[in-house]
Structures are given as C-alpha cells and as structure tokens.
Amino acid sequence: MTAPGDEEVDQEAMMAEWEAGMSEEESPAASGGGGDDDGDVDDQDDLAAEWEAMMGGGDGGGEAEVVSASPARESTRVLNQDEIDSLLGFDDEHEEGGDKSGIQAILNSALVSYERLPMLEVVFDRLVRLMSTSLRNFTSDNVEVSLDNIASIRFGDYLNSIPLPAMLSVFKAEEWDNFGLITVDSSLIYSIVDVLLGGRRGTAAMRIEGRPYTTIERSLVERMVHVMLADLSSAFEPLSPVTFRFDRLETNPRFATISRPSNAAIVARLRIDMEDRGGRLELLIPYATLEPVRELLLQMFMGEKFGRDSIWETHLAEE
C-alpha cells in the first residue's frame, strides 16, 4: 500500500505534466493563429468574388436559375401536335406563307398538271363507264365505279405512299413501248375474292394481314386486271389505238419500278363499290408513256371521234 504522502506527490506531478502539455499546444496556435484568420478572410473574399461573377449583377442570376431548372421540368413534359409538326418539318404557317423557295420551284417545274391534258380526263371518264359494265359482268354483282381524282405526282413519292399490303400490276403499252402501273389495295383484293368465290352478301370482306397472298388470290386479281386493261384500251381507242398488255404482278413496290423516282406521272384514283364491299384502285401512267399521244391529249375537244353522228355529218357535207 502507498502512503497518503506518496499519492499527493503523484497528483502534483500529473498536474504539472498536464499544464506543460497545454502550454505547448497553445504556443503554436498563438504563433500561427493570425495566418489562419487571414487565410479564412482570403477564402471568404474569393468565394464572394466568385459568387458575384456567377450572379452577374442579379438579373442574370435569375435567368441562370431558370435555365438550370427548366431541363428537369421539360424532361417530363409531353410535346403537343404543333411542336411535333415543327420538329418534323410540317410547318403550316411556313407553307401558307405563299412564296416557295427557288430550289423547290425548280424541282416542281417538271411536274405538268393533268389540267394541261384535257382529253385525258375524257379518257378516264370513258374508262369508268366501261369498267362499270365490265366488272358487273365479271363479278355477276352490282358494281359501281367512281373516279375520285386525277393528280400529278413523282414516281418515287408514289411508291413511298402505297399502303401495304397491296398488289401492283405492271402493264405495257405495246404501241407506245412503255409501261404503266395498276395498284389494287387489300380491301378490294379480299372483296373481289369473296365475291368471285360465292361469299355471302351483307357481310364485310375479312382482311387477313401479315401473310403473303395465295395463288388463288393472285390469279383472281390478275383476271380483274385483264378486264381493266381491255377497258383502258377501249377508252383510248377513239383517241389513239393502243394495246395494254399485262406484264407481271408484284407485292413489293420496289420490284414494280417502271420509271425513275424523279420522273412525273399521272395517277387516277378509282373507287369500286360492290354493295357493302369494295376498295380502291389506282392507275399510274408516267408522262413518258403518254408522250407519243401528248399532242392529242392537249386538244380541248374531239367530238368527231367521241360522239360522231354520221347522219348530221352527211347533211352538213351536202349543204
């Protein structure tokens, strides 16, 4: 055991060591304290300068905050139809502005409007009347054929606009030594097949997508195309005798390329209705095919061939 005097000596020694240690720690702090304070002041000045530069005087800072916050909000915002059209290049206001660019005018200068070929509309009207009779005999059903519109289009644009699946019939004008194209849409294909194979009336033709056309379907459509080509030859006969011969039947538009993509063509869109069934048929004839009879198509009226009356002709000749 230790005596009480020894415990007091040990406590005094520990207190002395503690005070010595504290004095050593305070002396470096006292000697370097001014430098740390100066460093803190300098750091605060630098931060203040950087903040003022970022703020840019107050107004700029508000804009910076708005810009930085806007992407987070816009990332979840849904674009409306006007913005989508603007991104895709379909700007109605720009199109309605009136003046077209010079490059666009040059590109479209080769497109000749069908209105400059007035006899062509007469030919297509005659084709509609002939097809109405021929398709009634072909299907033994009540068929109505109507001409929707006649338009000029570039061949490449037409191929890209064909709704698939469809059948494309390539035909050749023998006397003109060039080709044309007949496009039969899916609705008309299934309607013709349904009618020719004895489908019930009053039920819409069923469309089966995602499969190639069968041999029977291709054969029946080919027969219908032969009927139409015969009527087309009859429609052109008063103007200029020509024979349209069936060449091939395609289902891929790329295999039915009969002209350069930039060449202009005439498209006549026909609607064929069989009571509650029917579809669309499009007849495309390139301008190069019509070139041999272009002068005849430019005439305004040819009454001596479209509606010739031999009795009145004889009377007028005798007078």
C-alpha positions as CSV (number, residue, x, y, z in Angstrom):
1,M,0.0,0.0,0.0
2,T,1.1,3.6,-0.7
3,A,1.2,6.2,1.9
4,P,-1.0,9.3,1.7
5,G,2.0,11.5,1.1
6,D,3.0,9.5,-2.0
7,E,-0.5,9.9,-3.5
8,E,-0.3,13.7,-3.1
9,V,3.2,13.7,-4.9
10,D,1.9,11.7,-7.8
11,Q,-1.1,14.0,-8.3
12,E,1.1,17.1,-8.2
13,A,3.4,15.5,-10.8
14,M,0.4,14.7,-13.1
15,M,-0.9,18.3,-12.8
16,A,2.5,19.7,-13.8
17,E,2.7,17.5,-16.9
18,W,-0.8,18.5,-17.9
19,E,-0.1,22.2,-17.6
20,A,3.2,21.7,-19.6
21,G,1.3,19.9,-22.4
22,M,-1.4,22.6,-22.6
23,S,1.2,25.4,-22.8
24,E,3.0,23.7,-25.7
25,E,-0.3,23.3,-27.7
26,E,-1.3,27.0,-27.0
27,S,2.0,28.4,-28.1
28,P,1.9,27.1,-31.8
29,A,-1.7,28.2,-32.0
30,A,-0.9,31.6,-30.8
31,S,2.0,32.0,-33.2
32,G,0.0,30.7,-36.3
33,G,-3.4,32.0,-35.4
34,G,-3.1,35.2,-37.3
35,G,-2.2,33.4,-40.5
36,D,-5.3,31.1,-40.2
37,D,-7.5,34.1,-39.7
38,D,-6.0,35.8,-42.7
39,G,-6.5,32.6,-44.7
40,D,-10.1,32.4,-43.7
41,V,-10.7,36.0,-44.7
42,D,-9.0,35.5,-48.0
43,D,-11.1,32.4,-48.7
44,Q,-14.2,34.3,-47.9
45,D,-13.2,37.1,-50.2
46,D,-12.5,34.7,-53.1
47,L,-15.9,32.9,-52.6
48,A,-17.7,36.3,-52.6
49,A,-15.9,37.3,-55.8
50,E,-16.9,34.0,-57.5
51,W,-20.5,34.3,-56.3
52,E,-20.7,37.9,-57.7
53,A,-19.3,36.7,-61.0
54,M,-21.9,33.9,-61.2
55,M,-24.7,36.1,-60.2
56,G,-23.8,38.6,-62.9
57,G,-25.5,41.5,-61.2
58,G,-28.8,39.9,-60.1
59,D,-30.8,39.6,-63.3
60,G,-28.5,37.2,-64.9
61,G,-28.7,35.0,-61.9
62,G,-32.4,34.6,-62.1
63,E,-32.1,33.6,-65.7
64,A,-29.4,31.1,-64.8
65,E,-31.5,29.6,-62.2
66,V,-34.5,29.3,-64.6
67,V,-32.4,27.7,-67.3
68,S,-30.8,25.2,-64.9
69,A,-34.2,24.3,-63.6
70,S,-36.0,24.1,-66.9
71,P,-34.5,20.9,-68.3
72,A,-35.7,19.0,-65.3
73,R,-39.2,20.2,-65.9
74,E,-39.1,19.8,-69.7
75,S,-37.9,16.2,-69.5
76,T,-41.3,15.1,-68.3
77,R,-43.4,17.4,-70.4
78,V,-45.3,15.9,-73.4
79,L,-45.0,17.8,-76.8
80,N,-48.2,18.9,-78.4
81,Q,-49.0,18.3,-82.1
82,D,-47.8,21.8,-83.2
83,E,-44.4,21.2,-81.7
84,I,-44.2,17.7,-83.2
85,D,-45.1,19.1,-86.7
86,S,-42.5,21.8,-86.3
87,L,-39.8,19.2,-85.4
88,L,-40.8,17.0,-88.3
89,G,-40.7,20.0,-90.7
90,F,-44.5,20.2,-91.3
91,D,-44.9,23.9,-90.5
92,D,-48.3,25.0,-91.8
93,E,-47.6,28.7,-91.3
94,H,-44.4,28.4,-93.4
95,E,-46.3,26.6,-96.1
96,E,-49.1,29.1,-96.2
97,G,-46.6,31.9,-96.4
98,G,-47.1,31.8,-100.2
99,D,-43.7,32.2,-101.9
100,K,-41.9,28.9,-102.5
101,S,-38.1,28.7,-102.5
102,G,-36.3,28.9,-105.8
103,I,-35.0,25.4,-105.4
104,Q,-38.4,24.0,-104.8
105,A,-39.8,25.8,-107.8
106,I,-37.1,24.3,-110.0
107,L,-37.8,20.8,-108.7
108,N,-41.5,21.2,-109.3
109,S,-41.2,22.8,-112.7
110,A,-41.0,19.3,-114.3
111,L,-44.5,18.4,-112.9
112,V,-47.1,19.0,-115.6
113,S,-50.6,19.4,-114.3
114,Y,-53.1,17.0,-115.8
115,E,-55.3,20.0,-116.5
116,R,-53.0,20.8,-119.4
117,L,-54.1,17.4,-120.9
118,P,-57.8,17.9,-121.0
119,M,-58.5,14.9,-123.2
120,L,-57.0,12.7,-120.5
121,E,-59.9,13.4,-118.2
122,V,-62.3,12.4,-121.0
123,V,-60.5,9.2,-121.5
124,F,-60.7,8.4,-117.7
125,D,-64.4,9.2,-117.7
126,R,-64.9,6.8,-120.5
127,L,-62.9,4.2,-118.6
128,V,-65.2,4.5,-115.6
129,R,-68.3,3.8,-117.7
130,L,-66.7,0.8,-119.4
131,M,-65.4,-0.7,-116.2
132,S,-68.8,-0.4,-114.5
133,T,-70.3,-2.6,-117.2
134,S,-67.3,-5.0,-117.4
135,L,-67.0,-5.6,-113.7
136,R,-70.7,-6.2,-113.4
137,N,-70.3,-9.0,-116.0
138,F,-67.1,-10.2,-114.4
139,T,-68.5,-10.5,-110.8
140,S,-72.2,-11.0,-111.6
141,D,-72.9,-8.4,-108.9
142,N,-73.9,-4.8,-108.7
143,V,-70.6,-2.8,-109.1
144,E,-70.3,0.9,-109.0
145,V,-67.0,2.5,-110.2
146,S,-66.3,6.2,-109.5
147,L,-63.3,8.4,-110.2
148,D,-62.1,10.1,-107.1
149,N,-59.4,12.4,-108.5
150,I,-56.6,12.8,-111.0
151,A,-53.3,14.1,-109.8
152,S,-49.7,14.6,-110.9
153,I,-47.0,13.0,-108.7
154,R,-43.4,12.0,-108.8
155,F,-42.9,8.3,-109.3
156,G,-40.7,7.9,-106.2
157,D,-43.2,9.7,-104.0
158,Y,-46.0,7.5,-105.2
159,L,-44.1,4.3,-104.4
160,N,-43.4,5.5,-100.9
161,S,-47.1,6.3,-100.4
162,I,-48.6,2.9,-101.4
163,P,-50.3,1.4,-98.3
164,L,-49.2,-2.2,-97.9
165,P,-50.2,-5.0,-98.3
166,A,-51.3,-4.4,-101.9
167,M,-50.8,-5.9,-105.4
168,L,-49.1,-3.9,-108.1
169,S,-49.7,-4.9,-111.7
170,V,-47.2,-3.8,-114.3
171,F,-48.6,-3.4,-117.8
172,K,-47.0,-2.4,-121.1
173,A,-48.4,-0.1,-123.8
174,E,-47.3,-2.0,-127.0
175,E,-47.7,0.8,-129.5
176,W,-46.1,3.4,-127.1
177,D,-43.3,1.0,-126.0
178,N,-43.6,2.0,-122.3
179,F,-45.1,0.8,-119.1
180,G,-47.8,1.7,-116.6
181,L,-48.9,0.5,-113.1
182,I,-52.1,-0.6,-111.5
183,T,-52.3,-0.7,-107.7
184,V,-55.0,-2.8,-106.0
185,D,-55.4,-2.3,-102.3
186,S,-56.0,-5.0,-99.8
187,S,-59.7,-4.2,-99.3
188,L,-60.5,-4.6,-103.0
189,I,-58.5,-7.8,-103.2
190,Y,-60.4,-9.6,-100.5
191,S,-63.7,-8.2,-101.8
192,I,-63.1,-9.5,-105.3
193,V,-62.0,-12.9,-103.9
194,D,-65.1,-13.0,-101.7
195,V,-67.5,-12.1,-104.5
196,L,-66.0,-14.5,-107.1
197,L,-65.9,-17.4,-104.7
198,G,-69.5,-17.0,-103.6
199,G,-69.3,-15.1,-100.4
200,R,-72.5,-14.1,-98.6
201,R,-73.9,-10.7,-99.2
202,G,-74.3,-8.4,-96.3
203,T,-71.0,-9.4,-94.7
204,A,-67.9,-7.3,-95.0
205,A,-64.9,-9.0,-96.5
206,M,-62.4,-10.2,-93.9
207,R,-58.9,-8.8,-94.1
208,I,-56.1,-11.1,-93.1
209,E,-52.8,-9.2,-92.6
210,G,-49.3,-10.4,-92.1
211,R,-49.3,-13.2,-94.7
212,P,-48.5,-13.3,-98.4
213,Y,-51.3,-13.6,-101.0
214,T,-52.2,-17.1,-102.1
215,T,-52.0,-18.3,-105.6
216,I,-55.8,-18.2,-105.9
217,E,-56.0,-14.6,-104.8
218,R,-53.2,-13.6,-107.2
219,S,-55.0,-15.4,-110.0
220,L,-58.3,-13.8,-109.4
221,V,-56.8,-10.3,-109.2
222,E,-54.9,-10.9,-112.4
223,R,-58.2,-11.8,-114.1
224,M,-59.6,-8.5,-112.9
225,V,-56.6,-6.6,-114.1
226,H,-57.0,-8.1,-117.6
227,V,-60.6,-6.9,-117.7
228,M,-59.5,-3.4,-116.7
229,L,-56.7,-3.3,-119.3
230,A,-59.1,-4.2,-122.0
231,D,-61.4,-1.4,-120.9
232,L,-58.4,1.0,-120.8
233,S,-57.5,0.1,-124.4
234,S,-61.1,0.8,-125.4
235,A,-61.1,4.1,-123.6
236,F,-58.0,5.3,-125.6
237,E,-59.2,3.8,-128.9
238,P,-61.1,6.9,-130.2
239,L,-58.0,9.0,-129.4
240,S,-55.2,6.6,-130.5
241,P,-55.5,2.8,-130.8
242,V,-53.2,1.2,-128.3
243,T,-52.9,-2.3,-126.7
244,F,-52.2,-2.6,-123.0
245,R,-50.7,-6.0,-122.2
246,F,-50.4,-7.5,-118.7
247,D,-46.7,-7.9,-117.8
248,R,-46.4,-9.1,-114.2
249,L,-47.9,-8.9,-110.7
250,E,-45.8,-7.8,-107.7
251,T,-46.4,-7.3,-104.0
252,N,-43.3,-5.3,-103.3
253,P,-43.3,-1.7,-104.7
254,R,-39.6,-1.8,-105.2
255,F,-40.0,-4.6,-107.7
256,A,-42.5,-2.6,-109.7
257,T,-40.2,0.2,-110.6
258,I,-41.1,1.2,-114.2
259,S,-39.6,4.7,-114.1
260,R,-37.0,6.9,-112.4
261,P,-38.1,8.2,-109.0
262,S,-37.8,11.8,-110.1
263,N,-40.0,11.3,-113.2
264,A,-43.5,12.7,-113.2
265,A,-46.6,10.6,-113.7
266,I,-50.4,10.8,-113.8
267,V,-52.4,9.0,-111.0
268,A,-56.1,8.3,-111.4
269,R,-57.7,7.0,-108.2
270,L,-60.8,4.9,-108.7
271,R,-63.3,3.7,-106.1
272,I,-65.0,0.3,-106.7
273,D,-68.1,-0.5,-104.5
274,M,-70.0,-3.8,-104.5
275,E,-72.8,-3.1,-102.1
276,D,-71.2,-3.3,-98.7
277,R,-67.8,-4.4,-100.0
278,G,-65.2,-2.7,-102.2
279,G,-61.9,-0.9,-102.2
280,R,-59.6,1.4,-104.1
281,L,-57.7,1.0,-107.4
282,E,-55.0,3.4,-108.7
283,L,-53.9,3.7,-112.2
284,L,-50.5,5.3,-112.7
285,I,-49.2,6.3,-116.2
286,P,-45.8,8.1,-116.5
287,Y,-45.7,11.1,-118.7
288,A,-43.0,9.3,-120.7
289,T,-45.7,6.7,-121.6
290,L,-48.1,9.4,-122.8
291,E,-45.5,11.3,-124.8
292,P,-46.5,9.7,-128.2
293,V,-50.1,11.0,-127.8
294,R,-49.3,14.2,-125.9
295,E,-50.4,16.4,-128.8
296,L,-53.7,14.6,-129.0
297,L,-54.2,14.9,-125.2
298,L,-53.7,18.7,-125.4
299,Q,-56.8,19.1,-127.6
300,M,-59.8,20.6,-125.9
301,F,-62.5,18.6,-127.7
302,M,-62.6,15.8,-130.2
303,G,-66.3,15.5,-131.0
304,E,-65.7,13.9,-134.4
305,K,-64.4,10.8,-132.6
306,F,-66.1,10.9,-129.2
307,G,-69.8,11.0,-130.3
308,R,-69.7,11.1,-134.1
309,D,-73.0,11.4,-135.8
310,S,-72.8,10.2,-139.4
311,I,-76.4,11.5,-140.3
312,W,-75.7,15.1,-139.4
313,E,-72.2,14.8,-141.0
314,T,-73.8,13.8,-144.3
315,H,-76.3,16.6,-144.1
316,L,-73.7,19.2,-143.4
317,A,-71.5,17.9,-146.2
318,E,-74.3,18.1,-148.7
319,E,-75.1,21.7,-147.7
